[in-house]
Amino acid sequence: MPRHGKKITIVPTVSVAQAEEAVRVLLRWAGEDPNREGLLDTPKRVVNAYRDWFSGYAIDPAEYLRRTFEEVAGYDEMIVLRDIEFESYCEHHMAPIIGRAHIGYLPTNKVVGISKLARVVDAYSRRFQVQEKLTAEIARCIEDVLKPRGVGVVVDAVHQCMTTRGVHKRGVSMITSKMLGDFRDDARTRAEFLRFINIQSKS
């Protein structure tokens, strides 16, 4: 579970026993015997894994950004944190989405610790997602809390629902972006951000 984030109280509507039984049902549906030795503890392991993979539902990502620093000697240029690795899960097929997020923002009179930006990515990614939504959620959270002059978020990820099933296309990644404020309105700012993260601007 990510540290220092505000936990959200969630009243479970499904018990652990029910969740474990659901795993047994899927094992039987796949043609397996959930009572054989190698699978006896699998339901418990899967439920514990889900608790970790989807811990983002119990966290308010905005809380990570509320502790800011104002003693920055008037610094007001772009701040960029790139190559933030994340793992998420596709809400359509429950298959892994693995990639990197790049974040840039133009501060007004305060900045946030860089680890907090990574934690925002982590909190949102630990939910069922589509990549477009994940990208927009990260950008909106930074905009809402930090009130910067602009925010840019680019996400580059591989979707296992495409590589391990269906069309079975490997070596394909999807890139999404969300630009707000100066990043959206000023082509030079946008180009500078894309240059920092080593993605060529076509504008």
Secondary structure by P-SEA (a helix, b strand, c coil): cccccbbbbbbccccaaaaaaaaaaaaaaaccccccccccaaaaaaaaaaaaaacccccccccccccccccccccccbbbbccccbbbbbccccbbbbbbbbbbbbbccccccaaaaaaaaaaaacccccaaaaaaaaaaaaaaaccccbbbbbbbbbbccccccccccccbbbbbbcccccccccaaaaaaaaaaacccccc
